[in-house]
């Protein structure tokens, strides 16, 4: 996989998140520069748009990303049914 399409403006990749973990270079290599298909931030961006990415979401928080996506989809469905 090529580098992530969100790389330029990604808060994680550009060290703009609070409480950045120590081995960020390893996370960046795995999630940002290699297999970005497993990145939680990219999952949310693709499903709901970039503004929906929680500011404190780390690339390895896949379960949280799935919960954010489900909640966002439910909210969109609720709004469209009214």
ZAMARZA-108043 format. One record per atom (N, C-alpha, C, O, CB): residue in three letters; z, x, y. Coordinates in steps of 0.02 Angstrom, whole numbers, plus 32768, in hexadecimal, padded with zeros to 4 digits. Glycine has a CB too. Layout:
N
ALAZXY;...
// end
This chain:
82
UNK8000802A7FC5;UNK800080008000;UNK8000802C803E;UNK801F8061803F;UNK803D7FD08000;UNK7FDD80168071;UNK7FDE803B80B0;UNK8021802F80D4;UNK804A800680BF;UNK7FA3802780DD;UNK80298052810B;UNK806880468130;UNK80697FFE814A;UNK80357FDD8151;UNK806E8077816B;UNK80A47FE78157;UNK80B17FA18169;UNK808F7F8F81AB;UNK808E7FB681DB;UNK80FB7F94816D;UNK80747F5381AE;UNK80547F3B81EA;UNK80857F2E8224;UNK80707F2A825E;UNK802E7EFC81DB;UNK80C57F288214;UNK80F87F1D8248;UNK81157F5E8263;UNK813E7F5D8291;UNK81307EF2822C;UNK81017F968247;UNK81207FD78254;UNK812A7FE6829E;UNK81607FFA82B3;UNK80F6800C8236;UNK80F77FDD82C6;UNK80F97FF0830D;UNK81337FCF8332;UNK81547FF0835B;UNK80B77FDE832E;UNK813F7F8F8325;UNK81727F6A8349;UNK81AF7F57831F;UNK81D87F2F8335;UNK81547F2C8365;UNK81B57F7382E4;UNK81EC7F6282B7;UNK822E7F7F82CF;UNK82347FBC82D9;UNK81DD7F798270;UNK825F7F5482D8;UNK82A17F6A82EF;UNK82C27F9A82BD;UNK82E47FC982D0;UNK82CF7F2E82FB;UNK82B77F8D827D;UNK82D47FBA824A;UNK82B37FFE824D;UNK82D480318252;UNK82CD7F9C8204;UNK82707FFF8249;UNK824D803F8247;UNK825980698286;UNK825B80A68282;UNK82038033823E;UNK8262804882BE;UNK826C806B82FE;UNK82B680728311;UNK82C6807E834B;UNK824880468334;UNK82E2806B82DE;UNK832A807782E6;UNK834A804D831D;UNK837280678344;UNK833680C082F4;UNK833A800D8320;UNK83557FE28354;UNK83877FAE8338;UNK839C7F82835D;UNK831E7FBE8378;UNK83987FB382F9;UNK83C97F8582DC;UNK840E7FA382E1;UNK84177FE082E0;UNK83B77F768292;UNK843F7F7882E6;UNK84857F8E82E4;UNK84967FA2829C;UNK84797F87826C;UNK84B57F5782FE;UNK84C57FCF8295;UNK84DF7FE38253;UNK84A87FFC8223;UNK84A67FE981E9;UNK85037FA98232;UNK847C8026823D;UNK844780428213;UNK8467806B81DB;UNK8494809381E7;UNK8416806E823E;UNK84508061819D;UNK846C80878166;UNK845980D0816A;UNK842680E28188;UNK8455806A8123;UNK848280FB814C;UNK84758143814E;UNK843281598132;UNK840F817F8153;UNK84AA81668129;UNK841F814180F8;UNK83DF815880DA;UNK83A3813180F4;UNK8378811D80CC;UNK83E28152808F;UNK839E81258135;UNK836680FD814F;UNK8322811D8140;UNK82F180F98137;UNK836D80F3819A;UNK8320815E813D;UNK82E0817F812E;UNK82C6816A80E9;UNK828A816480DF;UNK82E681CB8132;UNK82F4815F80B9;UNK82DF81498077;UNK82C681018079;UNK829480F08059;UNK831A814F8045;UNK82E980D6809E;UNK82D4809180A6;UNK8290808E80C7;UNK8264806980B1;UNK8308806980D0;UNK828680B580FB;UNK824780B6811F;UNK820E80CC80F1;UNK81D780B080F4;UNK824B80E4815C;UNK821A80FE80C9;UNK81E78116809B;UNK81D580E08068;UNK819A80D5805B;UNK81FE81558077;UNK820780BF804D;UNK81FB808C801A;UNK81DD804C8037;UNK81AA8035801F;UNK823D807C7FF6;UNK81FD8031806A;UNK81EA7FEF8084;UNK81B47FF180B9;UNK818B7FC380BD;UNK82257FCD809F;UNK81B3802480E2;UNK81868025811C;UNK8145804C8110;UNK8110803B8129;UNK81A980428158;UNK814B808080E8;UNK811280AD80DF;UNK80F380AA8099;UNK80C080C9808C;UNK812680F380EE;UNK81138084806C;UNK80F980808028;UNK80EC80378014;UNK80B8801B8026;UNK812B809F7FF6;UNK811B80197FF1;UNK81117FD47FD8;UNK81317FA28007;UNK81677F897FFA;UNK812E7FCD7F91;UNK810F7F93803E;UNK812C7F65806E;UNK812C7F1D8056;UNK81487EF28078;UNK81077F6B80B0;UNK810D7F0E801E;UNK810D7ECA8004;UNK81537EB37FF0;UNK81607E777FE9;UNK80DE7EC57FC8;UNK81817EE27FE6;UNK81C57ED07FD3;UNK81F57ED1800F;UNK82317EC88006;UNK81DE7EFF7F9E;UNK81DB7EDB804B;UNK82057EDE8087;UNK821A7E98809D;UNK81F07E6C80A7;UNK81DF7F0180C1;UNK825B7E8D80A3;UNK82767E4C80B7;UNK825E7E3980FD;UNK824F7DFE8109;UNK82C27E4E80B5;UNK82597E68812A;UNK82437E5A816E;UNK81FA7E42816F;UNK81E87E138193;UNK824B7E98819B;UNK81D07E628148;UNK818A7E4E8144;UNK81837E0A8122;UNK81587DE28137;UNK81617E83811D;UNK81AB7DFC80F0;UNK81A97DBB80CE;UNK81B57D828100;UNK81917D518101;UNK81DD7DB88096;UNK81E97D8B8129;UNK81F97D57815B;UNK81C17D51818E;UNK81AD7D1A81A0;UNK823D7D67817E;UNK81A87D8981A6;UNK81737D8981D8;UNK81357D6481BE;UNK81177D3D81E3;UNK81607DD081EC;UNK81237D718181;UNK80E77D518164;UNK80F27D068159;UNK80C37CDE8161;UNK80D47D728123;UNK812E7CF38146;UNK813C7CAD8137;UNK81487C828175;UNK81337C498179;UNK81777CA78109;UNK816C7C9F81A6;UNK81837C7881DF;UNK816F7C938223;UNK81787C728256;UNK81CC7C7281DD;UNK81537CCF8224;UNK81427CEF8263;UNK81777D228277;UNK81B17D1E8264;UNK813A7CBB829A;UNK81627D52829F;UNK818F7D8982B2;UNK81CE7D7282D6;UNK82037D8F82CB;UNK816A7DB982DE;UNK81CA7D3F8302;UNK82087D2A8325;UNK823E7D1182F6;UNK82797D108309;UNK81F77CF48356;UNK822C7CFE82B9;UNK825E7CE58289;UNK82847D1C8265;UNK82B47D0D8241;UNK823B7CB98256;UNK82707D5A826D;UNK82937D91824B;UNK82D97D98826A;UNK82DE7DA682A5;UNK826C7DD48250;UNK830E7D908243;UNK83517D9B825E;UNK83587DE28277;UNK83417E118255;UNK83877D8B8228;UNK83767DEC82B1;UNK837A7E2F82CE;UNK83A07E6182A3;UNK83967E9E82AA;UNK839A7E2B8311;UNK83CB7E4A8277;UNK83F37E77824D;UNK83DB7E798205;UNK84007E9081D9;UNK843C7E638250;UNK839E7E6281F8;UNK83837E6281B3;UNK83677EA681A1;UNK833D7EC281C3;UNK834C7E2C81AD;UNK83807EC2816B;UNK83697F028152;UNK83327EF7811E;UNK832F7EC280FF;UNK83A47F2A8133;UNK83077F278113;UNK82CF7F2080E5;UNK82E37F0F809D;UNK82BD7EF08078;UNK82A67F5E80E4;UNK831E7F23808A;UNK83357F188045;UNK835C7ED7803B;UNK83777ECB8006;UNK83607F52802F;UNK835E7EAD806E;UNK83827E6E806A;UNK83547E358053;UNK834C7E038076;UNK83A27E5C80AE;UNK83367E3E8019;UNK83057E0E7FFF;UNK83227DC87FF5;UNK83037D968007;UNK82E77E277FBE;UNK835E7DC47FD9;UNK837D7D837FCC;UNK83897D5E800E;UNK837E7D228013;UNK83BF7D8B7FA5;UNK83A17D828040;UNK83AC7D648082;UNK836A7D4E80A0;UNK83667D1880BF;UNK83D17D9580B1;UNK83367D768099;UNK82F47D6480B4;UNK82DC7D238095;UNK82C27CF780B7;UNK82C17D9C80A7;UNK82E57D1C8054;UNK82CF7CDF8032;UNK82F67CA2804C;UNK82D97C6C8054;UNK82D97CE57FE6;UNK83377CAB8059;UNK835F7C748075;UNK83487C6280BC;UNK83457C2880CD;UNK83AA7C888075;UNK83387C9480E4;UNK831F7C898128;UNK82DD7C638125;UNK82D27C34814C;UNK83167CCC814D;UNK82B27C7680F8;UNK82717C5580F1;UNK82797C0C80DB;UNK82597BDF80F8;UNK82457C7A80BE;UNK82A37C0080AB;UNK82AF7BBB8094;UNK82CC7B9180CC;UNK82B57B5980D7;UNK82E07BBB8057;UNK82FC7BAB80F0;UNK831A7B878128;UNK82E67B79815F;UNK82E57B43817B;UNK83567BAE8145;UNK82BD7BAA816D;UNK82897BA281A0;UNK82557B6E818C;UNK823F7B4781B6;UNK82687BE481AE;UNK82437B6E814D;UNK82127B3D8135;UNK822F7AF68136;UNK820D7AC68147;UNK81FB7B4F80ED;UNK826F7AF08124;UNK82907AAE8126;UNK82927A95816D;UNK82857A5A817A;UNK82D77AB38108;UNK82A37AC1819B;UNK82A77AAE81E2;UNK82637A9781FB;UNK825E7A65821F;UNK82C17AE9820D;UNK822F7ABB81E9;UNK81EB7AA881FE;UNK81D77A6581E0;UNK81B77A3C8201;UNK81B97ADF81E9;UNK81E97A5A81A1;UNK81D97A1A8180;UNK81FF79E081A1;UNK81E379AA81AB;UNK81EA7A1D8136;UNK823F79EC81B1;UNK826779B881D2;UNK824A79A78216;UNK8248796C8229;UNK82AF79CF81DA;UNK823479D9823B;UNK821879CD827E;UNK81D579A9827A;UNK81C5798182A5;UNK82117A0F82A3;UNK81AD79B78248;UNK816C79988242;UNK817079508229;UNK814279298232;UNK814079C08215;UNK81A8793E8208;UNK81AF78FA81EE;UNK81CC78CB8221;UNK81D1788F8214;UNK81DA78FB81AF;UNK81E078E4825A;UNK81FD78B7828E;UNK81CB78A482C1;UNK81DA787F82F0;UNK823878D882B1;
// end
